[in-house]
Amino acid sequence: MRSTSLGRLDVSRIGLGVMGMSAYYTGAGRDEAESIRTIHRAVDLGVTHLDTAEVYGPYVNEGLVGRAIKGRRDDVVLATKFGLVSHTGRPGPDSTPANIRTAVDGSLRRLGTDRIDLYYQHRVDPRTPIEETVGALSELVEAGKVLHIGLSEAAAATIRRAHAVHPVAAVQSEYSLWARDPEAEVLPTLRELGIGLVPYSPLGHGFLAGDIGTLDGLDATDWRRSNPRFTGDNLTRNLRIVDQVREVADEVEATPAQVALAWLLTRGDGIAPIPGTKRSDRLEENSAADGIRLTPGQITRLNNLTPASGERHAEPDMAAIDQ
Ligand SMILES: NC(=O)c1ccc[n+]([C@@H]2O[C@H](COP(=O)([O-])OP(=O)(O)OC[C@H]3O[C@@H](n4cnc5c(N)ncnc54)[C@H](OP(=O)(O)O)[C@@H]3O)[C@@H](O)[C@H]2O)c1
């Protein structure tokens, strides 16, 4: 597995998102032993960039990661996020310095470590100036509790303000063959400032892997059931995108998931996707995308795929995204 840089932080080009091991997606097949096997297999294959968050569970996902990396802490780059759980009693996103100071100690304890490699604000908090948030983060860096800082789903102007207070190593945003939003403003800003991009949901919440033709197999509580891209006519229309990805996959003897990841890696250095899986066989499949070569013609076809139908999140979640 090759590596790339997010600011001054080196990470594996393909990482592992562990959220689905505890939350949001269909629970069938969720099993702690297999989740831990998946994390161990990741480390063995050099997939050392692990992504979790305080809100996943909440808390239980960080606890799972902590158990999985016991004795292997120095082999991984640990990323977690704060700001969607309030410890100050304030409803909604909370990136106040007081909340951050409480949150970090909980994350460190659950992860079983004395330092977080990459600590992200999970969503921009419209009620707390970003300068105050980043000021508090820079104090955590000084104290050695955090090594690098990041933002998630931040707009270009917010990224600039944050970076002026303390260097931002990475921005984590949804970015995939069917979510090209960062290309307009965020990615050029990151390039200019030397900040990395961590594409979350790089498989379109699993859709781009090509196994989801209907919602029948998804639990009643599966978060995708309320996602506009998975519902009604949008789902039918979006299946055409998967057909186009599969065509390329057949040509390079790869799977659609691998092509979706290999395409992201063609977008340049400093881009480190974190596909999510709770299964070791899929972890192996996804990590092998690092070795897949797409021809210029195939990259052009993927660049020009039919745009996705439907917003990428349901309304309350879209409203929480910094514009
Ligand atoms: N910053 C944010 O706001 C934010 C938001 C969402 C996610 N994230 C992070 O990004 C990570 C990844 O995103 P995500 O999990 O939402 O979406 P994703 O990586 O696009 O897709 C994950 C889904 O795809 C399935 N899958 C994975 N590999 C597959 C393969 N090779 N073939 C078929 N299906 C496959 C998984 O199922 P199985 O688990 O059953 O394999 C899971 O349901 C998360 O774990 C989390 O760390 C961050």
The ligand as a Tripos MOL2 file, in Angstrom:
@<TRIPOS>MOLECULE
LIG
   48    52     1     0     0
SMALL
NO_CHARGES

@<TRIPOS>ATOM
      1 N1        -17.2840   13.0980    8.0260 N.am      1 LIG1
      2 C1        -18.5140   12.6500    7.8820 C.2       1 LIG1
      3 O1        -19.4890   13.3810    8.0640 O.2       1 LIG1
      4 C2        -18.7330   11.2230    7.4810 C.ar      1 LIG1
      5 C3        -19.9890   10.7930    7.0020 C.ar      1 LIG1
      6 C4        -20.1360    9.4510    6.6320 C.ar      1 LIG1
      7 C5        -19.0580    8.5820    6.7410 C.ar      1 LIG1
      8 N2        -17.8580    9.0250    7.2140 N.ar      1 LIG1
      9 C6        -16.6740    8.1420    7.3190 C.3       1 LIG1
     10 O2        -16.4300    7.5670    6.0360 O.3       1 LIG1
     11 C7        -16.3590    6.1490    6.1460 C.3       1 LIG1
     12 C8        -16.8570    5.4960    4.8620 C.3       1 LIG1
     13 O3        -18.1400    5.9780    4.4980 O.3       1 LIG1
     14 P1        -19.4450    5.0780    4.4940 P.3       1 LIG1
     15 O4        -19.2280    3.8600    5.3330 O.co2     1 LIG1
     16 O5        -20.5560    5.9910    4.8270 O.co2     1 LIG1
     17 O6        -19.6660    4.7250    2.9730 O.3       1 LIG1
     18 P2        -18.8690    3.9030    1.8420 P.3       1 LIG1
     19 O7        -17.4830    3.6490    2.2580 O.co2     1 LIG1
     20 O8        -19.1400    4.6260    0.6040 O.co2     1 LIG1
     21 O9        -19.7030    2.5420    1.7910 O.3       1 LIG1
     22 C9        -19.8450    1.6860    2.8850 C.3       1 LIG1
     23 C10       -20.8830    0.6370    2.5410 C.3       1 LIG1
     24 O10       -20.4300   -0.1190    1.4320 O.3       1 LIG1
     25 C11       -20.3710   -1.5030    1.7410 C.3       1 LIG1
     26 N3        -19.1410   -2.0010    1.0990 N.ar      1 LIG1
     27 C12       -17.8640   -1.6820    1.4220 C.ar      1 LIG1
     28 N4        -16.9980   -2.2860    0.5840 N.ar      1 LIG1
     29 C13       -17.7460   -2.9920   -0.2950 C.ar      1 LIG1
     30 C14       -17.4280   -3.8270   -1.3790 C.ar      1 LIG1
     31 N5        -16.1590   -4.0320   -1.7490 N.pl3     1 LIG1
     32 N6        -18.4520   -4.4170   -2.0750 N.ar      1 LIG1
     33 C15       -19.7470   -4.1990   -1.7050 C.ar      1 LIG1
     34 N7        -20.0980   -3.4090   -0.6730 N.ar      1 LIG1
     35 C16       -19.1180   -2.8110    0.0270 C.ar      1 LIG1
     36 C17       -20.3530   -1.5810    3.2490 C.3       1 LIG1
     37 O11       -20.9880   -2.7410    3.7100 O.3       1 LIG1
     38 P3        -20.2350   -3.7970    4.6880 P.3       1 LIG1
     39 O12       -19.8050   -3.0390    5.9000 O.co2     1 LIG1
     40 O13       -21.2780   -4.8110    4.9660 O.co2     1 LIG1
     41 O14       -19.0820   -4.3110    3.8940 O.co2     1 LIG1
     42 C18       -21.1420   -0.3500    3.6640 C.3       1 LIG1
     43 O15       -22.5240   -0.6200    3.6770 O.3       1 LIG1
     44 C19       -17.1990    5.8380    7.3860 C.3       1 LIG1
     45 O16       -16.8790    4.5860    7.9410 O.3       1 LIG1
     46 C20       -16.8620    6.9910    8.2970 C.3       1 LIG1
     47 O17       -15.6300    6.7160    8.9770 O.3       1 LIG1
     48 C21       -17.6880   10.3310    7.5810 C.ar      1 LIG1
@<TRIPOS>BOND
     1     1     2 1
     2     2     3 2
     3     2     4 1
     4     4     5 ar
     5     4    48 ar
     6     5     6 ar
     7     6     7 ar
     8     7     8 ar
     9     8     9 1
    10     8    48 ar
    11     9    10 1
    12     9    46 1
    13    10    11 1
    14    11    12 1
    15    11    44 1
    16    12    13 1
    17    13    14 1
    18    14    15 2
    19    14    16 1
    20    14    17 1
    21    17    18 1
    22    18    19 2
    23    18    20 1
    24    18    21 1
    25    21    22 1
    26    22    23 1
    27    23    24 1
    28    23    42 1
    29    24    25 1
    30    25    26 1
    31    25    36 1
    32    26    27 ar
    33    26    35 ar
    34    27    28 ar
    35    28    29 ar
    36    29    30 ar
    37    29    35 ar
    38    30    31 1
    39    30    32 ar
    40    32    33 ar
    41    33    34 ar
    42    34    35 ar
    43    36    37 1
    44    36    42 1
    45    37    38 1
    46    38    39 2
    47    38    40 1
    48    38    41 1
    49    42    43 1
    50    44    45 1
    51    44    46 1
    52    46    47 1
@<TRIPOS>SUBSTRUCTURE
     1 LIG1         1 GROUP 0 **** ****
